Structure formats: C-alpha cells, structure tokens
Amino acid sequence: MEHVHGVACMTGFTVGAALLAAAPCLARPALELEVVRTVRLPEGGAEIVAVSPDGRRLAVTQAGARLVRIVKLPSGEESAASPIDVGSLGEPTSAAFADRRILLVVVKADPGPGALVVADTRNGETIATVPLGIGPDSIAISRQQRVAVVAIEDEEAAVEDPTRCPPGNVRPGAVQLVDFSRGLAAGDLRVVTVPVDLSRVAGASCPADPQPEFVAIAPGGAKAYVTLQENNAIAVVDLHSASVERVFPAGTTTHLGDSEPDGVFRPDREITARREPDGIAVSPDGRVFFTADEGDTGTSADGVLSGGRTLSV
C-alpha cells in the first residue's frame, strides 16, 4: 500500500503475454466505510463468509462449533433453517454458493482426508458428501464451467524459515477441481487433482510442497488464481485443461517494518520482505488481481525478513 498526498492506493502491475509492466498509481478519494449492522451468532467464532448470487443469503463458517450458519440479507437475521452441521466430518474452512440456495462447504479433518459437503441452505440438509485431499483450505466456484476449485493445503509442519522446508513435509498439497456440470448428487460429482510444480519457481521455500492457500476465479470462469503463501508464489490454473498454466513468484518489497516483537506496531527499520500472498481477489474486468500478503515467515539466514504488504498484479 502506498500513500499519495494522504490518499491510499495500490501499486499496480498490468499483465501482458509474458511481461509484467508497472502501471501508475492514481490518487482517488478516500473510501469511507460505515457499519450498518452487526450479527452475533450464538456460538461466536464467525470466520469465513460467502454471499449467494442473488445477494439474499450469507453463509458463515464456524470452525469451533463445526457449523455453517445462514443469515438473511439485508436484515441480518439468522435463517429459520437449521445450520449446516459438519461436526461428524471435521471443521468447515470455507464455503461457496453453487446457486442461490445450494452451498458447497469444504471440511478438514487433519491428518485425515477432507471432504466437500453439498448442502441445501433452505433446510440445512446435506445433499452429498465427496472425499477430498488432506487439509482443504479454500473453495471458489466457476459457475460458467460448473466447477468448484479447492486449495488442498495439506500443511504438515509450519514453514518458519523461508530458506528451507521442514523435513516432515513429504506430502504435496494440490488443487482439486470438483466438476458438478452433471448435477450435485454424489454420483454426479467428479474430482480431478491438479498437481502444482514449483521446481522452476525462484525463491520457493518448499518446492515439493506447494501448500495452496486461497482461490479466486477470473471473470469468464476459465481460470483460477491460487496463492501459495509459504512458497511466496501464485499459480494460474486453466479450468478447461485441468492443468497449471504457470506459476510465478510474488517477489519482495522494501518498506519500513516493525523489528521488535513487543506487541506494539512500530515500523522502525527498512526491510526487504517476501510478500507471501494469502488471500486473493480478481478485478471485475479480469485485468488485475489483488493479494493480501501475510509475510509472517521468520528471518532467513541471509538477513532477508518477511513482512506482508498488499500487492496488485
């Protein structure tokens, strides 16, 4: 994030055929936000939200309670329908609407395989359950292709040093595509696993362990962008061919950072930091994607620190 005359704006990049060219940062009026309603859930612990295509339902995952609650919009009232209970399978990590009433929920049960739950938001009933890989973290849906894209992180051990991979990380994460073009019953769903090759990606911490984190779908629905946070990279997945089109590193940023772990944010020294993208979103015209960069890996042996910033590419 850069500030021009007190106005916050992103540093932008346009993506050409094989080039990244810097785009100017334009000052715009500051965005003002207002809280219009607060919804308190009985168990607390609201985490990930998804909005139905018609804008009338909000799904909220609650990992601790192992539930997904449905909230009416714009009233903010909890739906009279029963919450979607995935307690017998594990913790809900993310959800996405296949249409205005059908919700797809990914559930992790580490160290065992995860699952995809197809549920009806009108009554909370499960329509189908499909096995997934270990540690599904994020789901996004291409409604045009009728495909759900799931980031299978399979995070065995945390990466704490950006120069090395923990020796216990031997299972590679992947991207899984769930084709529901034939329907949403268990017999109609087809799961395809797409491996992510990082062997030629500069600066990857765990080349054999991509740990996919978060998914965004490009307008038109033909491509998915997947962050690989621990490996400081982004993968582009072609949904037609069910393959990774390319992977590119997120690079580093030089900025003032907080070097003292004292519980107070006090940027006091200039650091060069890996971005380590976590969340990702694509602009409506498909020309730009934005990442929320966590940058929380420890200090490397060569003194290069990690530290998140917001990146637009």
N, C-alpha and C positions, 0 to 999 in steps of 0.2 A: 504494500500500500504506500503510495506516495502522496504528498500533500502539496498542492499548488495554490499559493495565496490563501491557505486555510481551507481549501476545498479538497475533500478526499477523492482520489480517482485511482484507477488501476493502471499499472504499466502493461500495455497491450502488445501482443505479437500477432501478426497475420500468418497463416499457414499456407504456403504455396505448394507446388508439386513436391519439391524436395528441399525447400528453403524455409527458414524462419526469419522474417524481416521485422524489425522493430517498427511499431506503429506509434504515432504521437499520443500523448495522454492529454485529453481535453478536459478542461475545468467545467463542471456542471454545478447547478445549485445543490446545496447540501440536502440530502434526503432526510425528511423528518418522519419519525415513526411514532405511533400512538397505540398504547394498549387499549383495546376496545372491550375485551372480555377475558377473564381467567377461568379456566375449567379445572376443578380439583377432582381427581379421581380417588375412589375410596381407598385403594391400597397405596396411593402415591407412586413415585418411581416412574413417571412418564418418560419415555425415551425417544423412539423414532416415530415420525408421523407420516401418513400418506393420505392424499386427498382424492376422492373419487372423481372421475371425468366430468360429472355433472356438477361438481362443487357442493354437493349436499351432504356428504359424509366424510368424516375424518377418522382414520384408523390410528390408534396409539398403542405402540408396543410397551409392555411392562415385563421386563425380563425377570425381575424378582418375583412377581406374582405368577409368571408364566401364562400371561393373558394378553389378548389384544382387545381393547375396548373400542367401541364405535360411538362416535359423538356426532350429533346432528349439527349441521351448519345452515344458517349463520347463528342459530340460537345458542349453540354451545351446550345444549342439553344432552345428557347421555341417552343413547338409544334404548328403547324399551326391550330390544332383543338381548338375549344372553350374550355375554362376551365370548370371544373365541378362545377356548381353553385348550392350550397345547401342553399342559403340565405333564402328561404321560410321555411326551416325546422329548422335552427339554425347554430351552429358553428361546423365545422369539427374538430375533435380532433385527429383522427388517420386514417390511410388507409393501405390497403394491397392488393397486386395483387392476384386474383384467378388464372389467367393465364397471358400470355404475353400482353393481351390487356384489360382484364376486371378488374376493380378496385372496391374494396369494401371500402366504406367510412363510419365511424361512426360519427354521428352528435348528439350533445347535445343541449337541449333546456330547461335547468333548469328553473323553478322547474317542468316542464312538462316532459313527456316521450321523450326519444331519438329515433333515427332511424338508420337503416342501409340502405345505398344507394348503389345500384349496377349500375355502370356506364361504358360506353364504352369510353376508352381513345382515340380512333381514331376520335371521333366527339364530345365528351363531353356530349353525351346524356344519360339520366337516363333510365336504363332498368327496374329497380324495386326498390320499397321502402318498407321496413318492419319495423314495430314498435319494439322498444327495451325498456328496463327499463330506469329509470331516471339517467342521468349522465354517458353515456358510455365514457370511457376514453381511452382505448387501444384495438387494434384488432391485432390478428395474425392468420395465416391460416395454417391448416394441409392439404396440397394438397393430401397427400396419403388417408386421411379419407374424404376429401372433406367437411371439417368442418371449420367454422370461429369461433374463440374463442374471446369473447368480455368481457372485465373487466367493469362491471357496478358499478361505484364507489358510486354514489348517496351521494355525500358529502354535507350533510345538514349544518353542522357547523364545522369549523376547530377544530382539536384536538390540544390544546395548552398546556395541562398538561398530561404527559404520565401516570399519576396515576389515571386519571378519564376521563369519556366520557361526552361530553356536553349533558345536559338533553334534548336538542332539537333533538338529533339524534335518531329517533324512527323507521326509515325505513332502513332495512338491505340492503346493496349492495349485489351483487351476481355475478356469472359468467354465461354468456349466450352463448350457443352453437347454431350456425346457420348452419344447415345441408343443403348443396347445392348439394348433391350427385345426386339428380334427375334433377338438372338444376338450372339456375339462374333467371328464371322468378319468379314473385311474388308468383304464385301458387305453385311453386316447393320448395320454401324455408320453412324450419321448424325450429322454435325457441324453444330450451329447456333451462329452467332456472335451474342452479345448485346452491343450497344454500351452504354457507360456515359456518361451525360450529366452533366457537372459544371457546366454553365453557370449553375445557380442555387444552387450549394453555396458557402456563405460560407467564405472562407479557403483555397479550393483553390489550390495553387501552380501547377498545370498543368491548367486547365480542359479543354483539348483533348487531354490526355494522361493518362488516369486511372491507368495503371500498376497494375493489380490484382496483389495480392501473395499472399494466403493465403485459403483457403476452409474453411468449416465448414458442415456440414449440420444443419438443425434436426431435432429428433425428429419423426417422421412423414414426413420426407423431402420435403416440399413446397417448402421454402425453403432457400436458401443464403445465408450471410453472407460477404461478401468484403471484405477490408481493402484500402484504397487508401492505402498508407503515405505516399508523398510528398505526397499531397493531403490528408492528415490527415482521412480520412473512411472510412465503412463503407457498402457497398452491400448492399441486400437484394434477392435475385433470386428471382422466382417461377418455379419449375421447370415448372409446368403451362403457363403462357403464354409461357415463354422470354423474359421481359422483366424489367427492373429495376423493382421495386416502389417503392423510394425510396432516396435517398442522404442520409445526414446527417453533419455534421461531428463529429469527435471532441472538438473544443474544446481548451481549455488547462487546465493545472494549475499551481498556485502552490506551490512547495516549495523546500527548500534544495537547491542544486545545486553541482556542482564547476565552478568557473570557471577553473581553472588547468590547462592541458594539460601536466602534468608527470609523467604516468604513475602518479600516486597518486590514489586516490579520496578526496577531502577536501571534503565539502559545506560551503562557506564563505559562500555568499550566497543570498538568496532570489531565485528566478527565476520568471517566468511562462512556461510552456513549452507548445508544441504537443505533443500526445501521440504522434502519428504511429504508429498501430497497425500491427503487423507480423503476429504470429501471432494466431489467434482460435480459441475453442472455445465450444460451447454446452452449457448445463447439461442434464442428463437430462430435466428437466421442460419444457425449452424456454422458460422464463421469463427466463433470464439468459444473456447471452453475456459472455465474458471476452476481453480483448485484451492481448497483450504489446506494450507501446509502446516503440518504439526511440528515437524522439526524437533523431535524430542529425544533423538539418539544422543548418547554421551559423547564426550570429547574423544577424537581419534588420536592415534599415535603421532600424527604429524601436526597436531595442533589445530586442525580444522574443526570448528564447532558445528553443531547442528542448531537450527532455530527456524521456526516456521514464519512464513510470510504468505500473503495472498498473491497468487500468480495467475495471470491470464495469458493464454496461448491461442 
